[in-house]
Amino acid sequence: MKFKINYKAIKDYLGMTFGAVIFAVAYSWFLIPYKMTPGGVGGLGQIFYHFFGVPVGLFMILINIPLFIIGIIFIGKSFGAKTFFGMFITSSFTDLLSLQSLAKVGIIKDLSKYTHHVGTSEIIAFLPPSDIMLSAITGAVLLGMALGIIFRFRGSTGGTDIPVALIQHKTGASIGKGYWIVESFIIFTVGFVFRDPKIIIFGYINLFISSKIADLTSEGLPYVKGVFIMSKKTELIKNLIIKEIARGVTIFKGKGGYSGEDQDILFCVLSRNQVSRLIDIVKMNDPSAFFILTDVSDVMGDGFKMRKLELGNKKVEKKNDA
């Protein structure tokens, strides 16, 4: 039998590994030293690290394994090997790539420049306490990039993905609401344990930034627009859109609320770089046309290329404009 190399799988695992490196840097260099967390299992790990000295990465592994088993039992095998790999490698790298670990193996020659003193406390962080806000923002941006890269290569870090999936599976709540419940619980728990309300504020700042950056990294910038056009020259404008922009047009039958007159409404989906051409077409042929331009989060259909995003064995297909 010939052994066939699965280059696609190799690419995915390498991509997830790259994302895990950024994930580890975000947590261990910027967030953990200042007890900041956007939620997640890493947030709970902060408590055990600062009180009991348990490495955050090790704690994440110890919590993720039973969560992974629970997910398989109650939801099924949808989390898959890539989820387990993502859980394991991000947790491991969080400890292996910490500043202390890098100093032990000689990669960092002088740890003293990353060692800061606040009162009687010693903090080992990439940025000093005077730059705590910059540390929060940098950590959140890097964490969001890391998660986006891991998601883009069909992986997952496990963690809160599993309780959120359980909440949705058992209660029917939306995924967004599930994440809000779980992450808020973790952020408030960390803030309460450390008795510092600023940690809660930083937590929500981190959560907002990291989630937005993760979306941008995994999905890309939203570059599809939807246009509604109400004009007395709908037939002419429709033909010009089809001929000059090569986009399809849908015609809705409407009625003016004030005039009571029947009105055709054109609807078209196109990319951002086609918007200015469409505006020119409308203005040149009917300056009095009523024109509505709106963002479109996702599009499926002919003329739009496919983009896939997977979590374990589950596959979600998305299509966006070429």
KOLVO-36892 format. One record per residue (C-alpha): residue number from 1; x, y, z; residue in three letters. Coordinates in Angstrom, 2 decimals, m for minus. Each point is the difference from the previous one (the first is absolute). Layout:
BEGIN
  seq        u        v        w  type
  NUM        X        Y        Z   ALA
...
END
This chain:
BEGIN
  seq        u        v        w  type
    1     0.00     0.00     0.00   MET
    2     1.22     3.48    m0.88   LYS
    3     0.16     2.45     2.85   PHE
    4    m1.75     3.20    m1.01   LYS
    5     1.04     3.20     1.77   ILE
    6    m2.91     2.18     1.02   ASN
    7     1.51     3.42    m0.68   TYR
    8    m3.24     1.73     0.93   LYS
    9     0.07    m1.50     3.51   ALA
   10     3.68     0.88     0.39   ILE
   11    m0.74     3.59    m1.00   LYS
   12    m2.85     0.18     2.52   ASP
   13     2.10    m1.34     2.87   TYR
   14     2.91     2.32    m0.82   LEU
   15    m2.41     2.94    m0.13   GLY
   16    m1.48    m0.96     3.35   MET
   17     3.49    m0.31     1.46   THR
   18     0.86     3.50    m1.21   PHE
   19    m3.21     1.30     1.58   GLY
   20     0.83    m1.82     3.24   ALA
   21     3.36     1.81     0.19   VAL
   22    m1.74     3.39    m0.23   ILE
   23    m2.62    m1.19     2.51   PHE
   24     2.74    m0.92     2.48   ALA
   25     1.82     3.31    m0.41   VAL
   26    m3.23     1.95     0.51   ALA
   27    m0.84    m1.80     3.22   TYR
   28     3.39    m0.55     1.62   SER
   29     1.73     3.27    m0.98   TRP
   30    m2.83     2.52     0.28   PHE
   31    m3.12    m1.27     1.79   LEU
   32     0.95    m2.53     2.70   ILE
   33     2.54     2.25     1.79   PRO
   34    m2.67     2.64     0.59   TYR
   35    m2.82    m2.47     0.80   LYS
   36    m1.95     1.11    m3.07   MET
   37    m2.25    m2.38    m1.85   THR
   38    m2.66     0.20    m2.73   PRO
   39    m1.60    m3.10     1.54   GLY
   40     0.72    m3.53    m1.06   GLY
   41     1.66    m2.84     1.85   VAL
   42     3.18     2.10     0.11   GLY
   43    m1.88     2.48     2.18   GLY
   44    m0.71    m2.65     2.62   LEU
   45     3.62    m1.11    m0.34   GLY
   46     1.07     3.47     1.15   GLN
   47    m1.51    m0.67     3.43   ILE
   48     1.93    m3.24     0.53   PHE
   49     3.19     1.53    m1.39   TYR
   50     0.06     3.09     2.22   HIS
   51    m1.20    m1.77     3.16   PHE
   52     1.50    m3.49    m0.28   PHE
   53     2.73     0.33    m2.62   GLY
   54    m1.66    m2.47    m2.41   VAL
   55     1.14     0.86    m3.54   PRO
   56    m2.90     1.37    m2.05   VAL
   57     0.71    m2.31    m2.93   GLY
   58    m0.01    m3.08     2.21   LEU
   59    m3.27     1.07     1.59   PHE
   60    m1.52     0.52    m3.46   MET
   61     0.95    m3.55    m0.99   ILE
   62    m1.39    m1.46     3.24   LEU
   63    m3.33     1.80    m0.49   ILE
   64    m0.25    m0.41    m3.77   ASN
   65     0.36    m3.79    m0.01   ILE
   66    m3.14    m0.68     2.11   PRO
   67    m1.84     2.76    m1.89   LEU
   68     0.95    m1.70    m3.26   PHE
   69    m1.29    m3.36     1.27   ILE
   70    m3.24     1.60     1.21   ILE
   71    m0.45     1.65    m3.39   GLY
   72     0.38    m3.33    m1.79   ILE
   73    m2.43    m1.73     2.38   ILE
   74    m2.78     2.59    m0.15   PHE
   75     0.46     1.51    m3.46   ILE
   76     1.88    m2.55    m2.07   GLY
   77     3.32    m0.27    m1.77   LYS
   78    m0.36     3.34    m1.76   SER
   79     2.96     1.47     1.89   PHE
   80     2.40    m2.44    m1.68   GLY
   81     3.77    m0.44     0.00   ALA
   82     0.73     3.59    m1.01   LYS
   83    m1.85     1.34     3.01   THR
   84     2.01    m2.26     2.30   PHE
   85     3.22     1.04    m1.75   PHE
   86    m0.90     3.69     0.30   GLY
   87    m0.86    m0.40     3.69   MET
   88     3.24    m1.84     0.76   PHE
   89     2.42     2.16    m1.97   ILE
   90    m1.32     3.38     1.14   THR
   91     0.07    m1.15     3.62   SER
   92     3.52    m1.44    m0.31   SER
   93     1.44     3.03    m1.78   PHE
   94    m1.45     2.34     2.64   THR
   95     2.47    m1.49     2.49   ASP
   96     2.85    m0.83    m2.37   LEU
   97     0.17     3.49    m1.52   LEU
   98    m0.35     1.99     3.21   SER
   99     2.79     2.48     0.73   LEU
  100     1.16    m2.11     2.95   GLN
  101     0.21    m3.17    m2.12   SER
  102     1.85     1.79    m2.80   LEU
  103     2.50     1.32     2.56   ALA
  104     0.57    m3.51     1.40   LYS
  105     1.00    m1.40    m3.41   VAL
  106     2.18     3.01    m0.78   GLY
  107    m2.10     1.62    m2.73   ILE
  108    m0.43     3.05     2.25   ILE
  109     3.41     0.89     1.40   LYS
  110    m1.06     2.64     2.50   ASP
  111    m3.37    m0.49     1.69   LEU
  112     0.57     3.01     2.25   SER
  113    m1.12     2.45    m2.68   LYS
  114    m3.41    m1.72    m0.02   TYR
  115    m0.17    m0.16     3.81   THR
  116    m1.98     2.82     1.57   HIS
  117    m0.68     0.78     3.66   HIS
  118    m3.26     1.44     1.28   VAL
  119     0.19     0.38     3.77   GLY
  120     0.95    m3.42     1.30   THR
  121    m1.23    m1.78    m3.15   SER
  122     2.23    m1.14    m2.83   GLU
  123    m1.51     0.00    m3.49   ILE
  124     1.67    m1.62    m2.99   ILE
  125    m1.54     1.51    m3.11   ALA
  126     1.07     1.30    m3.40   PHE
  127    m1.24     3.52     0.82   LEU
  128     0.36     1.83     3.33   PRO
  129    m2.98     0.81     2.28   PRO
  130     0.04     3.59    m1.26   SER
  131    m1.09    m1.39    m3.39   ASP
  132    m2.74    m2.26     1.35   ILE
  133    m2.62     1.33    m2.42   MET
  134     2.34    m0.61    m2.95   LEU
  135     0.63    m3.49     1.35   SER
  136    m3.77    m0.63     0.16   ALA
  137    m0.58     1.20    m3.56   ILE
  138     3.04    m1.81    m1.43   THR
  139    m0.95    m3.24     1.73   GLY
  140    m3.59     0.24    m1.23   ALA
  141     1.03     0.73    m3.60   VAL
  142     2.52    m2.87    m0.07   LEU
  143    m2.51    m2.35     1.64   LEU
  144    m2.64     0.92    m2.56   GLY
  145     2.47    m0.56    m2.85   MET
  146     0.98    m3.37     1.46   ALA
  147    m3.59    m1.19     0.36   LEU
  148    m0.84     1.23    m3.51   GLY
  149     2.96    m1.89    m1.49   ILE
  150    m0.92    m3.18     1.87   ILE
  151    m3.64     0.27    m1.12   PHE
  152     1.10     0.70    m3.58   ARG
  153     1.92    m3.27    m0.06   PHE
  154    m3.07    m1.93     1.25   ARG
  155     1.18    m0.28     3.60   GLY
  156    m1.23     0.99     3.43   SER
  157     1.50     0.67     3.38   THR
  158    m2.79    m1.92     1.71   GLY
  159    m0.52     1.59     3.38   GLY
  160    m3.20     2.04     0.15   THR
  161    m1.03    m1.22    m3.48   ASP
  162    m1.17    m3.19     1.69   ILE
  163    m2.18     1.42     2.83   PRO
  164    m1.44     2.49    m2.50   VAL
  165    m0.88    m2.88    m2.33   ALA
  166    m1.58    m1.82     2.95   LEU
  167    m2.08     3.06     0.94   ILE
  168    m1.23     0.34    m3.57   GLN
  169    m0.65    m3.74    m0.28   HIS
  170    m1.95    m0.23     3.25   LYS
  171    m1.81     3.35     0.16   THR
  172    m0.23     1.11    m3.63   GLY
  173     1.68     3.32     0.87   ALA
  174     1.93     1.71    m2.76   SER
  175     3.75    m0.52    m0.22   ILE
  176     0.59     3.71     0.58   GLY
  177    m2.06    m0.06     3.19   LYS
  178     1.79    m3.16     1.12   GLY
  179     3.41     1.63    m0.37   TYR
  180    m1.22     3.11     1.78   TRP
  181    m1.17    m2.08     2.99   ILE
  182     3.13    m2.15     0.26   VAL
  183     2.59     2.73    m0.60   GLU
  184    m1.77     2.47     2.32   SER
  185    m0.08    m2.62     2.75   PHE
  186     3.77    m0.57    m0.36   ILE
  187     0.87     3.72    m0.17   ILE
  188    m2.07     0.79     3.10   PHE
  189     1.40    m3.03     1.84   THR
  190     3.59     1.10    m0.63   VAL
  191    m0.80     3.59     1.01   GLY
  192    m1.74    m1.19     3.18   PHE
  193     2.78    m2.39     1.02   VAL
  194     2.69     2.65    m0.43   PHE
  195    m2.31     2.66     1.50   ARG
  196     0.79     2.45    m2.76   ASP
  197    m2.84     1.51    m2.09   PRO
  198     2.56     1.30    m2.51   LYS
  199     0.63    m3.61    m1.03   ILE
  200    m3.68    m0.26    m1.04   ILE
  201     0.30     3.18    m2.07   ILE
  202     3.20    m1.23    m1.66   PHE
  203    m1.66    m3.36    m0.55   GLY
  204    m2.84     1.48    m2.03   TYR
  205     2.42     2.22    m1.94   ILE
  206     2.02    m3.11    m0.83   ASN
  207    m3.11    m1.99    m0.88   LEU
  208    m1.28     2.68    m2.38   PHE
  209     3.32     0.58    m1.77   ILE
  210     1.00    m3.67    m0.27   SER
  211    m3.41    m1.06    m1.35   SER
  212     0.04     2.73    m2.67   LYS
  213     3.58    m0.78    m1.06   ILE
  214    m0.79    m3.74    m0.05   ALA
  215    m2.92     0.66    m2.37   ASP
  216     2.15     2.16    m2.29   LEU
  217     2.83    m2.54    m0.03   THR
  218    m2.14    m3.07    m0.64   SER
  219    m2.65     1.55    m2.25   GLU
  220     1.81     2.95    m1.58   GLY
  221    m1.25     3.56    m0.32   LEU
  222    m3.67     0.38    m0.95   PRO
  223     0.19     1.15    m3.60   TYR
  224    m3.45    m0.88    m1.35   VAL
  225    m2.66     2.69    m0.32   LYS
  226    m3.73    m0.15    m0.54   GLY
  227    m1.74     2.77    m1.96   VAL
  228    m3.69     0.96    m0.21   PHE
  229    m0.94     2.38    m2.81   ILE
  230    m3.38     1.70    m0.46   MET
  231    m0.20     1.89    m3.27   SER
  232    m2.32     0.95    m2.84   LYS
  233     2.54    m1.56    m2.37   LYS
  234     0.38    m3.42     1.59   THR
  235     0.00    m1.85    m3.31   GLU
  236     2.87     2.09    m1.39   LEU
  237     2.04    m0.18     3.22   ILE
  238    m0.57    m3.74     0.28   LYS
  239     1.30    m0.60    m3.54   ASN
  240     3.06     2.17     0.60   LEU
  241     0.86    m1.84     3.22   ILE
  242    m0.18    m3.35    m1.80   ILE
  243     1.94     1.23    m3.02   LYS
  244     2.69     2.24     1.55   GLU
  245     0.53    m1.54     3.45   ILE
  246    m0.99    m3.59    m0.82   ALA
  247    m2.13    m0.38     3.12   ARG
  248    m3.43    m1.49     0.28   GLY
  249    m2.93     2.11     1.12   VAL
  250    m3.17    m0.95     1.86   THR
  251    m3.19     2.02    m0.47   ILE
  252    m2.36     0.40     2.94   PHE
  253    m3.51     1.32    m0.41   LYS
  254    m0.63     2.85     2.42   GLY
  255    m2.47     2.78     0.64   LYS
  256     0.65     3.57     1.11   GLY
  257    m1.30     0.60     3.51   GLY
  258    m0.80     3.64    m0.70   TYR
  259    m0.83     0.00    m3.71   SER
  260    m1.67    m3.40    m0.06   GLY
  261     1.60    m0.63    m3.40   GLU
  262     1.41    m3.39    m1.00   ASP
  263     3.79     0.01    m0.10   GLN
  264     2.66    m2.46    m1.20   ASP
  265     2.94    m0.33     2.42   ILE
  266     3.34    m1.26    m1.28   LEU
  267     2.24    m2.02     2.27   PHE
  268     3.58    m0.91    m0.82   CYS
  269     2.93    m1.56     1.89   VAL
  270     3.49     1.03    m1.08   LEU
  271     3.57     0.50     1.26   SER
  272     1.25     3.26     1.47   ARG
  273     2.09     0.91    m3.03   ASN
  274    m3.14    m0.16    m2.18   GLN
  275    m2.02     2.41     2.15   VAL
  276     1.39     3.21    m1.50   SER
  277    m0.81    m1.23    m3.53   ARG
  278    m3.55    m0.83     1.05   LEU
  279    m0.45     3.43     1.58   ILE
  280     1.17     1.63    m3.24   ASP
  281    m2.51    m2.06    m2.01   ILE
  282    m2.88     1.02     2.26   VAL
  283     0.94     3.70     0.22   LYS
  284     0.59     0.36    m3.75   MET
  285    m3.34    m1.52    m0.93   ASN
  286    m2.25     1.11     2.85   ASP
  287     1.41     2.64     2.40   PRO
  288    m3.22    m0.10     2.03   SER
  289     0.20    m3.78     0.67   ALA
  290    m0.24    m1.18     3.61   PHE
  291     3.09    m2.08     0.80   PHE
  292     0.75    m2.16     3.09   ILE
  293     3.44    m1.56     0.53   LEU
  294     0.51    m2.57     2.76   THR
  295     2.63    m2.49     1.19   ASP
  296    m0.62    m3.69    m0.70   VAL
  297     1.60    m2.42     2.44   SER
  298    m0.13    m3.06    m2.24   ASP
  299    m1.17    m1.09    m3.44   VAL
  300    m0.70    m3.39    m1.54   MET
  301    m0.81    m0.57    m3.64   GLY
  302     1.27     0.14    m3.57   ASP
  303     2.78     2.47    m0.63   GLY
  304     1.37    m0.18     3.51   PHE
  305     3.00    m2.14     0.87   LYS
  306    m0.23    m2.55     2.79   MET
  307     1.76     0.41     3.31   ARG
  308     0.01    m2.85     2.52   LYS
  309     0.33     0.14     3.72   LEU
  310     0.00    m3.22     2.01   GLU
  311    m0.01    m1.01     3.64   LEU
  312     1.17    m3.56     0.39   GLY
  313    m2.13    m2.22    m2.20   ASN
  314    m2.73     2.62    m0.42   LYS
  315     0.22     2.05    m3.18   LYS
  316    m1.47     3.40    m0.58   VAL
  317     0.10     1.31    m3.55   GLU
  318    m0.01     3.67    m0.78   LYS
  319     0.11     1.84    m3.27   LYS
  320     1.25     3.50    m0.57   ASN
  321     0.39     2.20    m3.04   ASP
  322     3.11    m0.52    m2.12   ALA
END
